[in-house]
Amino acid sequence: MIVWEFRARKGAVKRFQKVYGPAGDWAKFFAQGKGFVRTELVRDRKQAGRFLTLDFWTSEDAYVRFRKKHAAEYEALDKICEKLTEYEAKVGGFERC
C-alpha cells in the first residue's frame, strides 16, 4: 500500500474528497494498472482538511511499473489536482503484517 498525506485547501475539501476518494479521478486512473486493488481516503478527526490516501496494490513492483509506464499522465493529473491542496507528501510504502 502507498500512503500519501494531504491538506486540502479551504473551500476545496468536498472537491478534494471526490477527486481523491475511492471512486475519484485517481482511483480511476490507477485502475488502468495491472495490480491495482483499491484506494481508500481517510480524514483526520482533529485536524480539519488533513487526509491520507491509501492506495492498495498487489505489490510495490506493480505500483512502480504503473508509475513508469504512465509517468506523463500521472504528472498531468497531479498538476491539475495541485489547486485542491496546500500540502502533499508521500508517507511511504506499507504492507500488512
Z-matrix of the N, CA and C atoms (Angstrom, degrees):
N
C 1 1.446
C 2 1.532 1 107.34
N 3 1.326 2 115.60 1 140.08
C 4 1.456 3 122.56 2 176.65
C 5 1.529 4 107.35 3 -106.97
N 6 1.329 5 116.36 4 128.77
C 7 1.464 6 121.54 5 -176.29
C 8 1.525 7 109.47 6 -115.72
N 9 1.341 8 115.15 7 129.47
C 10 1.467 9 122.50 8 175.60
C 11 1.516 10 108.88 9 -122.12
N 12 1.327 11 115.80 10 145.41
C 13 1.460 12 121.80 11 173.90
C 14 1.521 13 108.47 12 -107.58
N 15 1.332 14 115.14 13 138.21
C 16 1.468 15 121.72 14 178.98
C 17 1.514 16 110.47 15 -134.69
N 18 1.304 17 114.90 16 152.73
C 19 1.461 18 121.83 17 166.16
C 20 1.522 19 105.64 18 -123.28
N 21 1.315 20 114.86 19 114.84
C 22 1.462 21 120.71 20 -178.67
C 23 1.527 22 109.96 21 -75.01
N 24 1.319 23 115.25 22 143.48
C 25 1.472 24 120.33 23 176.99
C 26 1.534 25 109.10 24 -66.54
N 27 1.322 26 115.87 25 145.68
C 28 1.463 27 120.21 26 174.29
C 29 1.520 28 107.87 27 -59.29
N 30 1.294 29 116.27 28 137.63
C 31 1.449 30 121.75 29 -178.82
C 32 1.519 31 113.66 30 85.57
N 33 1.337 32 117.66 31 -6.98
C 34 1.468 33 121.04 32 -178.72
C 35 1.524 34 112.28 33 -120.21
N 36 1.319 35 117.26 34 9.87
C 37 1.467 36 120.78 35 -174.00
C 38 1.529 37 111.97 36 -62.16
N 39 1.309 38 117.68 37 -46.96
C 40 1.473 39 119.78 38 -178.98
C 41 1.518 40 111.40 39 -63.20
N 42 1.316 41 116.42 40 -43.82
C 43 1.473 42 120.44 41 177.83
C 44 1.528 43 110.05 42 -64.07
N 45 1.312 44 117.29 43 -41.84
C 46 1.460 45 121.65 44 177.46
C 47 1.526 46 110.08 45 -56.59
N 48 1.328 47 116.59 46 -49.23
C 49 1.457 48 120.84 47 -179.07
C 50 1.527 49 111.69 48 -60.12
N 51 1.303 50 116.33 49 -37.85
C 52 1.463 51 119.90 50 179.14
C 53 1.531 52 110.73 51 -67.52
N 54 1.318 53 117.55 52 -45.15
C 55 1.467 54 122.25 53 -176.30
C 56 1.529 55 111.98 54 -70.92
N 57 1.337 56 117.15 55 -38.79
C 58 1.461 57 121.57 56 -174.92
C 59 1.527 58 113.79 57 -97.51
N 60 1.311 59 117.65 58 -4.42
C 61 1.462 60 121.55 59 -178.68
C 62 1.521 61 113.29 60 -75.14
N 63 1.337 62 116.73 61 179.62
C 64 1.465 63 122.22 62 -173.89
C 65 1.531 64 115.40 63 -64.61
N 66 1.312 65 118.01 64 -17.34
C 67 1.473 66 120.90 65 176.50
C 68 1.524 67 110.58 66 -116.65
N 69 1.320 68 116.49 67 15.76
C 70 1.456 69 121.28 68 -174.63
C 71 1.515 70 114.77 69 -86.37
N 72 1.315 71 114.14 70 -174.75
C 73 1.463 72 121.79 71 -175.48
C 74 1.527 73 112.72 72 -58.76
N 75 1.337 74 116.63 73 -41.58
C 76 1.464 75 119.03 74 -178.91
C 77 1.521 76 111.13 75 -67.80
N 78 1.319 77 117.89 76 -44.03
C 79 1.469 78 120.73 77 179.53
C 80 1.529 79 110.54 78 -62.29
N 81 1.317 80 116.93 79 -40.71
C 82 1.474 81 120.33 80 177.96
C 83 1.522 82 110.72 81 -64.46
N 84 1.319 83 116.29 82 -39.92
C 85 1.460 84 120.62 83 178.03
C 86 1.531 85 110.24 84 -64.33
N 87 1.335 86 117.12 85 -49.14
C 88 1.461 87 120.66 86 -179.78
C 89 1.528 88 112.00 87 -63.07
N 90 1.320 89 117.30 88 -29.44
C 91 1.465 90 121.33 89 -178.74
C 92 1.526 91 112.29 90 -61.16
N 93 1.315 92 117.54 91 -17.16
C 94 1.469 93 121.16 92 175.33
C 95 1.530 94 111.45 93 -70.04
N 96 1.326 95 116.23 94 -19.18
C 97 1.456 96 121.05 95 -173.41
C 98 1.509 97 113.97 96 -89.63
N 99 1.318 98 114.93 97 138.22
C 100 1.455 99 120.50 98 174.51
C 101 1.528 100 107.32 99 -68.59
N 102 1.309 101 116.36 100 126.89
C 103 1.455 102 120.97 101 179.04
C 104 1.516 103 114.17 102 101.71
N 105 1.325 104 118.26 103 -6.86
C 106 1.465 105 119.62 104 176.71
C 107 1.522 106 108.76 105 -75.18
N 108 1.335 107 115.87 106 135.53
C 109 1.464 108 121.06 107 -178.20
C 110 1.525 109 110.66 108 -106.99
N 111 1.351 110 116.43 109 -58.47
C 112 1.468 111 120.11 110 -179.24
C 113 1.525 112 109.60 111 -171.85
N 114 1.332 113 114.35 112 167.40
C 115 1.462 114 122.80 113 172.91
C 116 1.517 115 108.52 114 -120.82
N 117 1.314 116 115.73 115 138.69
C 118 1.464 117 121.78 116 172.30
C 119 1.521 118 107.43 117 -122.10
N 120 1.311 119 116.19 118 145.73
C 121 1.455 120 122.61 119 176.81
C 122 1.519 121 107.34 120 -120.92
N 123 1.336 122 116.50 121 125.95
C 124 1.462 123 120.79 122 178.83
C 125 1.524 124 109.09 123 -122.41
N 126 1.330 125 114.45 124 145.13
C 127 1.468 126 121.69 125 -176.43
C 128 1.522 127 109.57 126 -111.02
N 129 1.316 128 116.13 127 139.59
C 130 1.455 129 122.18 128 175.79
C 131 1.529 130 108.18 129 -68.30
N 132 1.315 131 117.02 130 130.99
C 133 1.469 132 121.16 131 -178.73
C 134 1.518 133 112.87 132 -73.03
N 135 1.325 134 116.70 133 -26.14
C 136 1.461 135 119.91 134 -173.97
C 137 1.520 136 114.04 135 -106.19
N 138 1.304 137 117.62 136 -27.20
C 139 1.463 138 120.24 137 -176.77
C 140 1.535 139 109.31 138 -111.59
N 141 1.312 140 115.94 139 104.64
C 142 1.465 141 121.43 140 -177.93
C 143 1.525 142 110.47 141 -57.97
N 144 1.318 143 115.17 142 136.29
C 145 1.456 144 120.81 143 175.85
C 146 1.515 145 115.08 144 84.86
N 147 1.333 146 117.83 145 -1.60
C 148 1.467 147 121.21 146 -179.94
C 149 1.527 148 108.99 147 -97.52
N 150 1.336 149 115.65 148 129.64
C 151 1.458 150 122.14 149 -176.47
C 152 1.524 151 110.58 150 -136.81
N 153 1.330 152 114.88 151 157.98
C 154 1.453 153 122.41 152 167.83
C 155 1.519 154 107.57 153 -122.80
N 156 1.327 155 116.10 154 139.30
C 157 1.457 156 120.04 155 168.90
C 158 1.518 157 107.04 156 -104.81
N 159 1.323 158 115.58 157 139.51
C 160 1.457 159 123.17 158 177.79
C 161 1.522 160 106.26 159 -119.52
N 162 1.313 161 115.86 160 107.08
C 163 1.465 162 120.99 161 -179.11
C 164 1.526 163 108.36 162 -103.09
N 165 1.321 164 115.63 163 112.29
C 166 1.458 165 121.81 164 -176.69
C 167 1.522 166 110.72 165 -92.29
N 168 1.315 167 115.09 166 128.63
C 169 1.460 168 123.78 167 177.38
C 170 1.526 169 107.94 168 -128.33
N 171 1.317 170 116.48 169 156.96
C 172 1.465 171 119.22 170 178.76
C 173 1.518 172 111.52 171 -66.45
N 174 1.325 173 117.08 172 -25.18
C 175 1.462 174 121.60 173 177.56
C 176 1.526 175 109.46 174 -161.22
N 177 1.314 176 115.85 175 161.78
C 178 1.457 177 119.96 176 175.27
C 179 1.527 178 110.33 177 -64.37
N 180 1.333 179 116.59 178 -35.48
C 181 1.466 180 120.57 179 178.43
C 182 1.530 181 111.55 180 -61.14
N 183 1.328 182 117.03 181 -38.67
C 184 1.468 183 120.30 182 178.65
C 185 1.528 184 109.71 183 -61.75
N 186 1.323 185 117.01 184 -42.56
C 187 1.464 186 121.26 185 178.06
C 188 1.518 187 111.23 186 -64.58
N 189 1.319 188 117.25 187 -46.25
C 190 1.468 189 121.72 188 -179.53
C 191 1.526 190 110.57 189 -61.57
N 192 1.315 191 116.99 190 -43.60
C 193 1.487 192 120.31 191 178.31
C 194 1.525 193 110.57 192 -61.72
N 195 1.338 194 116.47 193 -43.06
C 196 1.463 195 120.07 194 178.59
C 197 1.517 196 110.63 195 -60.88
N 198 1.319 197 117.21 196 -47.22
C 199 1.476 198 121.38 197 -179.54
C 200 1.520 199 111.30 198 -59.10
N 201 1.311 200 117.26 199 -42.25
C 202 1.468 201 120.46 200 179.54
C 203 1.528 202 111.09 201 -66.66
N 204 1.313 203 115.98 202 -46.25
C 205 1.466 204 120.90 203 -176.69
C 206 1.529 205 112.18 204 -66.68
N 207 1.323 206 117.12 205 -33.85
C 208 1.465 207 122.26 206 -174.56
C 209 1.528 208 112.74 207 -115.99
N 210 1.315 209 116.42 208 30.70
C 211 1.473 210 121.12 209 -174.85
C 212 1.525 211 112.44 210 -56.89
N 213 1.311 212 117.67 211 -45.69
C 214 1.471 213 120.58 212 -177.44
C 215 1.523 214 111.36 213 -65.31
N 216 1.337 215 116.78 214 -43.71
C 217 1.465 216 120.54 215 179.43
C 218 1.525 217 110.91 216 -66.80
N 219 1.330 218 116.54 217 -37.44
C 220 1.461 219 121.31 218 178.21
C 221 1.527 220 109.81 219 -61.03
N 222 1.311 221 116.48 220 -49.25
C 223 1.463 222 120.99 221 -179.37
C 224 1.529 223 111.70 222 -62.18
N 225 1.337 224 116.55 223 -39.30
C 226 1.465 225 120.44 224 179.97
C 227 1.536 226 110.91 225 -64.32
N 228 1.330 227 117.25 226 -44.82
C 229 1.463 228 120.72 227 179.34
C 230 1.532 229 110.08 228 -67.36
N 231 1.314 230 116.75 229 -40.18
C 232 1.458 231 120.65 230 178.07
C 233 1.528 232 110.80 231 -60.67
N 234 1.312 233 117.12 232 -41.20
C 235 1.466 234 122.22 233 179.16
C 236 1.532 235 110.73 234 -62.54
N 237 1.325 236 117.01 235 -43.75
C 238 1.467 237 121.85 236 178.61
C 239 1.531 238 110.71 237 -61.50
N 240 1.330 239 116.59 238 -38.54
C 241 1.462 240 121.57 239 -174.65
C 242 1.524 241 113.36 240 -81.85
N 243 1.321 242 118.19 241 -10.34
C 244 1.469 243 121.04 242 -179.43
C 245 1.524 244 112.73 243 -55.46
N 246 1.312 245 117.20 244 -33.42
C 247 1.465 246 120.30 245 -177.17
C 248 1.533 247 112.57 246 -69.29
N 249 1.332 248 117.12 247 -11.33
C 250 1.461 249 121.14 248 -179.80
C 251 1.521 250 113.01 249 -91.31
N 252 1.333 251 117.50 250 -12.16
C 253 1.455 252 120.09 251 -172.69
C 254 1.531 253 113.21 252 -126.67
N 255 1.329 254 114.64 253 150.27
C 256 1.464 255 121.95 254 172.49
C 257 1.520 256 110.38 255 -96.54
N 258 1.334 257 115.73 256 -26.72
C 259 1.456 258 121.55 257 -173.92
C 260 1.514 259 108.84 258 -149.55
N 261 1.336 260 115.92 259 143.33
C 262 1.461 261 122.00 260 178.45
C 263 1.520 262 107.65 261 -151.12
N 264 1.328 263 116.54 262 131.24
C 265 1.461 264 120.29 263 177.60
C 266 1.530 265 109.67 264 -151.59
N 267 1.318 266 115.21 265 138.08
C 268 1.459 267 119.61 266 174.25
C 269 1.519 268 107.68 267 -76.06
N 270 1.324 269 116.10 268 123.53
C 271 1.453 270 121.27 269 178.68
C 272 1.523 271 109.01 270 -79.65
N 273 1.344 272 115.82 271 -40.98
C 274 1.459 273 119.54 272 177.23
C 275 1.510 274 113.36 273 149.17
N 276 1.313 275 114.54 274 -177.12
C 277 1.455 276 122.19 275 176.11
C 278 1.524 277 109.57 276 -101.78
N 279 1.316 278 116.39 277 134.51
C 280 1.465 279 121.62 278 -176.04
C 281 1.507 280 109.77 279 -131.67
N 282 1.325 281 115.54 280 158.89
C 283 1.454 282 120.62 281 173.76
C 284 1.523 283 108.62 282 -137.83
N 285 1.328 284 115.00 283 156.32
C 286 1.460 285 119.50 284 179.08
C 287 1.527 286 109.92 285 -73.38
N 288 1.305 287 115.58 286 148.13
C 289 1.466 288 121.26 287 179.89
C 290 1.518 289 110.24 288 -92.09
